[in-house]
Amino acid sequence: MSNPPAPLSTWAQNVSPSPTIAVDTKAKALAAAGEDVCGFGAGEPDFDTPEHIKDACIAALRAGKTKYAPTPGIEPLRQAIVDRYAAEYGLKATTSQVIVSPGGKFNCYLGVIATCSPGDEVIVPAPYWVSYPEMVKLAGAVPKFVLADDRTGFRLTPQMVESAITPRTKLLILNSPSNPTGAVYTRAELEAIVAVALKHNLYILSDEMYEHLVYDGVKPTCVATLSKEAEVRTITVAGFSKTYAMTGWRIGTTLAPAPIAKAISELQSQMSSNVSTFAQYGALAALTEKEKTAAALKTMLAAFDRRRKYLHAELNKIPGITCQLAQGAFYLFPNITSFGLKDQDFCARLLEQEKVAAVPGSAFGAEGYLRLSYATSDEIIAKGVGRLAKFCAGLKR
């Protein structure tokens, strides 16, 4: 009799699957089986990638742009990213500070492993994007969660950050606009928080993936522009997935101080090499064909804004639910604590009884909430929130 296989690595045994993907997968499986499912789970625009971006990718394919490219990205794309930061934020950088990676998720992970060693602590604001804790653990570091609930508008205060710092703290993660809450920090709020981080010599990973998806005249803040001190400590992550409906293209970006950028590039060279070469030419078109891109973004933003306002109003009509109005991204994060159910049970029953897929707040480190994505059709939103109201009416509070 042969010996049983050796156990898998500690990384494989301890990593948790993405709950947002799990909810979306279950909803799609029910739909494939013929069920009429209203899915609020996936953070994915329901728009197609704009035609001029697809055309640029197709042209690159036909031109033979199918070979290896430099690990950190093709030079024209990196220069366009540098130009973008200069034009939008006045941030001066060089192409050596830019790394194009296969998805913003990978950019974040590279930022963590470039700065954190086993045993280091990373401050992770909750509610958090589900992948942050797993990235930290895969680096051998320790996530330190700090919960900012709806009483603070889902935003940390400087005092909350200060109280979480220990001698082992190495990195602070910031995410504005936020996934899952849609909260956006003001520049003054970020200045106060970053001052605390700089006082303790921390690195900052600023996830700005949703920077262009903001509403009501809100202006995003690029954390690296807060001061010269912040610039040399900040890793800025952004990308093309959300803004340009390019989720499947897997193109994220990092802008970082030169030593960190060099480390990230070297790590990527051993882990994935370059983003698909021809896809990078599509991303280049997104940045250089500015009028076409602006028109496409305007159309998407108008739809997201309409859906945001409608869903927010309808949620707050439901007895027992309270919901703050998001200022960015395409999520709402309603509070359901009045029903006395664990949010996981609430979501499981909601899917089973009313065929509405939502992600429980506990998946984001915040028990008692739901994350609802309004990056879906007006029809699904209207039908789904009606079903949610019916479900809540049947619960005893």
C-alpha positions in Angstrom: 0.0 0.0 0.0 1.5 3.3 -1.1 1.9 6.2 1.3 -0.8 9.0 1.2 0.4 12.2 -0.7 2.2 14.7 1.4 0.1 17.6 2.6 -0.1 20.7 0.4 1.7 23.9 1.4 0.6 26.1 4.2 -0.2 28.7 1.6 -2.6 26.4 -0.3 -4.1 25.2 3.0 -4.8 28.6 4.5 -5.9 30.7 1.5 -9.6 31.4 1.3 -11.6 31.4 -1.9 -13.1 34.7 -3.1 -16.6 35.0 -1.7 -17.6 37.5 -4.4 -16.6 35.1 -7.1 -18.3 32.2 -5.3 -21.6 34.2 -5.1 -21.4 35.1 -8.8 -20.6 31.5 -9.8 -23.6 30.2 -7.8 -25.9 32.8 -9.4 -24.7 31.9 -12.9 -25.2 28.2 -12.2 -28.8 28.8 -11.1 -29.4 31.0 -14.2 -27.9 28.3 -16.4 -30.3 25.8 -14.8 -33.2 28.0 -15.9 -33.8 30.1 -12.8 -34.6 33.8 -13.1 -31.8 35.1 -10.9 -31.1 38.8 -10.1 -27.4 39.0 -9.6 -25.9 41.8 -7.5 -22.7 40.0 -6.7 -20.1 40.7 -9.4 -18.1 43.9 -9.5 -18.1 43.9 -13.3 -19.6 46.6 -15.6 -22.3 45.3 -17.8 -21.1 47.4 -20.7 -18.9 46.0 -23.5 -15.3 47.3 -23.9 -15.5 50.4 -26.1 -15.0 49.7 -29.8 -11.8 51.8 -30.3 -10.1 49.9 -27.6 -11.0 46.5 -29.1 -10.0 47.8 -32.6 -6.5 48.8 -31.4 -6.0 45.3 -29.9 -7.2 43.6 -33.1 -4.9 45.9 -35.1 -2.0 44.9 -32.9 -2.7 41.2 -33.4 -2.8 41.7 -37.1 0.5 43.6 -37.0 2.2 40.7 -35.3 2.3 42.2 -31.7 2.3 38.7 -30.3 5.8 38.3 -29.0 7.3 38.8 -25.6 7.3 42.4 -24.4 9.3 44.0 -21.6 8.1 42.7 -18.2 6.9 46.1 -16.9 5.0 46.9 -20.1 5.5 48.3 -23.5 7.2 51.7 -23.4 4.4 53.7 -25.2 1.8 52.5 -22.7 4.0 53.2 -19.7 4.7 56.7 -21.1 0.9 57.2 -21.6 0.4 56.2 -17.9 3.1 58.7 -16.8 1.4 61.4 -19.0 -2.0 60.6 -17.5 -0.8 61.1 -13.9 0.9 64.3 -14.8 -2.2 65.7 -16.6 -4.8 64.5 -14.0 -2.9 65.1 -10.7 0.3 67.0 -11.5 2.3 64.0 -10.4 5.7 63.9 -12.1 7.1 60.4 -12.7 9.2 58.4 -15.2 8.4 55.2 -17.1 10.9 53.4 -14.8 8.3 53.9 -12.0 5.5 52.2 -13.9 4.7 48.5 -14.0 1.8 47.1 -16.1 0.7 43.8 -14.6 -1.9 41.1 -15.4 -4.8 42.6 -13.4 -5.0 45.1 -10.6 -5.2 42.3 -8.1 -1.7 41.1 -9.1 -0.5 44.7 -8.8 -1.7 44.9 -5.2 -0.1 41.5 -4.4 3.2 42.5 -5.9 3.1 45.7 -3.8 2.6 43.7 -0.7 5.3 41.2 -1.3 7.8 43.9 -2.4 7.4 45.7 1.0 6.4 43.1 3.6 8.4 40.2 5.0 7.0 37.3 7.2 5.8 38.6 10.5 5.3 42.2 9.4 1.9 43.6 10.1 -0.3 45.3 7.5 -3.2 47.6 8.5 -6.3 46.6 6.5 -9.3 48.9 6.8 -12.6 47.1 7.0 -14.9 46.8 5.2 -12.1 45.6 2.9 -11.9 44.2 -0.6 -11.9 40.4 0.0 -8.4 39.8 -1.5 -6.4 42.1 0.7 -6.2 39.8 3.7 -5.3 36.8 1.5 -2.5 38.7 -0.2 -1.1 39.7 3.1 -1.2 36.2 4.4 0.4 34.8 1.2 3.3 37.2 1.9 3.7 35.6 5.3 2.6 38.9 6.9 -0.2 39.5 9.3 -3.4 41.5 8.5 -4.4 43.9 11.2 -8.1 44.8 10.7 -9.5 48.2 11.6 -13.3 48.4 11.2 -14.8 51.7 10.1 -18.6 51.1 9.9 -21.4 53.3 8.7 -21.2 55.5 11.8 -18.0 57.0 10.4 -19.1 56.8 6.8 -17.0 53.7 6.3 -13.9 55.9 6.6 -11.0 55.5 9.0 -9.9 58.3 11.3 -6.3 59.1 12.1 -6.9 58.0 15.6 -8.1 54.6 14.4 -5.0 54.2 12.4 -2.7 55.3 15.2 -4.3 52.8 17.6 -3.6 49.9 15.2 0.1 50.6 14.7 2.7 48.4 16.5 6.5 48.1 16.1 5.8 45.4 13.6 3.6 47.5 11.3 5.0 47.9 7.8 2.2 48.8 5.5 -1.1 50.7 5.4 -3.6 49.8 2.7 -6.0 52.5 1.6 -8.8 52.1 -0.9 -10.7 55.2 -2.1 -13.2 55.0 -3.8 -13.9 51.9 -1.8 -14.9 48.4 -2.8 -17.3 47.4 -1.1 -18.8 50.6 0.3 -18.4 53.2 -2.4 -17.0 55.6 0.3 -14.6 58.3 -0.9 -12.1 60.0 1.4 -11.7 63.8 1.2 -8.2 65.1 0.6 -8.1 66.5 4.1 -9.0 63.1 5.6 -6.3 61.4 3.6 -3.7 64.0 4.6 -4.5 63.4 8.3 -4.3 59.6 7.9 -1.2 59.6 5.8 0.5 62.0 8.3 0.1 59.2 10.9 1.6 56.6 8.5 4.6 58.8 7.7 5.2 59.5 11.4 5.6 55.7 11.9 7.6 55.2 8.6 5.0 53.0 7.0 4.6 52.2 3.3 1.2 53.0 1.9 -0.5 50.9 -0.8 -3.2 53.1 -2.3 -5.7 51.2 -4.3 -7.2 53.7 -6.7 -8.9 51.3 -9.1 -12.2 53.2 -9.0 -10.7 56.7 -9.2 -12.7 57.7 -12.3 -16.1 56.3 -11.1 -17.2 59.2 -8.8 -20.4 61.1 -8.5 -22.0 64.4 -7.3 -18.9 66.4 -8.2 -16.6 64.4 -5.9 -12.9 64.6 -6.8 -10.7 61.6 -6.2 -7.3 62.1 -4.5 -4.1 60.6 -5.6 -2.4 59.8 -2.3 1.1 60.1 -3.7 0.4 63.8 -4.4 -0.3 64.7 -0.8 3.4 65.5 -0.1 6.9 64.7 -1.2 7.1 62.4 1.8 4.0 60.6 0.8 5.2 60.3 -2.8 8.3 58.3 -1.7 6.3 55.9 0.5 3.3 55.3 -1.7 2.5 52.5 -4.1 -0.3 53.6 -6.4 -2.4 50.9 -8.0 -5.0 51.5 -10.7 -6.0 49.8 -13.9 -8.4 49.5 -16.9 -10.9 46.9 -15.7 -13.6 49.1 -14.0 -13.3 52.4 -15.8 -13.2 51.1 -19.3 -15.2 47.8 -18.9 -12.0 45.8 -19.5 -12.3 43.2 -16.7 -11.4 40.2 -18.8 -8.3 42.0 -20.3 -6.5 41.7 -17.0 -4.5 44.9 -17.1 -3.5 46.7 -13.9 -1.0 49.4 -13.2 1.4 50.4 -10.5 3.2 53.7 -10.1 5.7 53.6 -7.3 9.0 55.1 -6.1 11.8 53.8 -8.3 13.3 51.3 -5.8 9.9 49.7 -5.1 9.0 49.7 -8.8 12.3 48.0 -9.6 11.6 45.3 -7.0 8.0 44.8 -8.3 9.3 44.5 -11.9 11.8 41.9 -10.8 9.2 39.9 -8.9 6.9 40.0 -11.8 9.6 38.8 -14.2 9.8 35.6 -12.3 6.1 35.2 -11.7 4.2 36.1 -14.9 6.4 38.2 -17.2 4.5 40.7 -19.3 0.8 41.3 -19.8 -0.4 39.9 -23.2 1.4 42.1 -25.7 -1.5 42.9 -28.0 -3.8 43.7 -25.1 -1.5 46.5 -24.0 -2.2 48.2 -27.3 -5.9 48.3 -26.5 -5.0 49.8 -23.1 -2.8 52.4 -24.9 -5.8 53.4 -27.1 -7.9 53.9 -24.0 -5.4 56.5 -22.8 -4.4 58.1 -26.1 -7.7 58.3 -28.0 -9.1 60.6 -25.4 -12.2 61.9 -27.0 -13.6 58.4 -27.8 -12.7 57.2 -24.3 -14.2 60.2 -22.6 -17.5 59.7 -24.5 -17.6 56.0 -23.6 -16.9 56.8 -19.9 -19.5 59.5 -19.8 -22.2 57.1 -21.0 -21.2 54.4 -18.4 -21.0 57.0 -15.6 -24.5 58.3 -16.4 -25.9 54.8 -16.2 -24.1 54.0 -13.0 -25.2 57.3 -11.4 -28.9 56.7 -12.4 -28.7 53.2 -10.9 -27.0 54.3 -7.8 -29.6 56.9 -7.0 -32.5 54.5 -7.8 -31.2 51.6 -5.8 -30.3 53.8 -2.8 -33.8 55.3 -2.7 -35.5 51.9 -3.0 -33.3 50.3 -0.4 -34.1 53.0 2.1 -37.9 52.5 1.5 -37.5 48.9 2.9 -38.4 48.8 6.6 -35.4 47.5 8.5 -32.7 48.5 6.0 -30.6 51.7 6.2 -28.2 52.5 3.4 -25.7 55.3 2.9 -25.3 56.9 -0.6 -22.0 55.9 -2.2 -19.9 58.6 -3.7 -17.8 56.3 -5.9 -17.4 52.9 -7.5 -20.6 50.9 -8.2 -21.6 49.4 -4.9 -24.0 50.1 -2.1 -23.5 48.6 1.4 -26.8 48.5 3.2 -27.1 47.7 6.9 -29.4 44.7 7.7 -28.7 44.3 11.4 -32.2 45.0 12.4 -33.4 41.7 11.1 -31.4 39.7 13.7 -30.0 37.3 11.1 -26.3 36.7 10.4 -25.6 38.3 7.0 -24.5 34.9 5.5 -27.8 33.4 6.5 -29.7 36.4 5.2 -27.9 36.1 1.8 -28.4 32.3 1.6 -32.1 32.5 2.2 -32.5 35.5 -0.1 -30.9 33.5 -2.9 -32.9 30.4 -2.2 -36.3 32.1 -1.7 -36.2 35.0 -4.0 -33.3 34.2 -6.4 -31.4 37.4 -5.5 -27.7 37.1 -5.3 -25.9 39.4 -2.9 -22.6 39.2 -1.0 -22.7 39.2 2.8 -20.8 42.0 4.6 -18.9 39.5 6.6 -17.0 38.6 3.5 -15.6 42.1 3.6 -14.9 42.0 7.4 -18.2 43.8 8.3 -20.9 41.6 9.7 -24.5 42.9 9.3 -24.3 44.4 5.8 -24.8 43.4 2.2 -22.8 44.4 -0.8 -25.0 45.1 -3.8 -23.3 45.9 -7.2 -25.3 48.2 -9.4 -23.0 47.4 -12.4 -25.9 45.5 -13.9 -29.0 46.4 -15.9 -31.8 48.8 -14.7 -34.2 45.9 -15.2 -32.3 43.5 -12.9 -31.9 46.2 -10.3 -35.6 47.1 -10.3 -36.7 43.4 -10.2 -34.1 42.5 -7.6 -34.8 45.3 -5.1 -38.5 44.4 -5.4 -37.7 40.8 -4.5 -35.5 42.0 -1.6 -38.4 44.1 -0.3 -40.7 41.1 -0.4 -38.1 39.0 1.4 -37.5 41.5 4.1 -41.3 41.9 4.6 -41.4 38.2 5.5 -38.8 38.5 8.2 -39.6 39.2 11.8 -37.7 42.1 13.3 
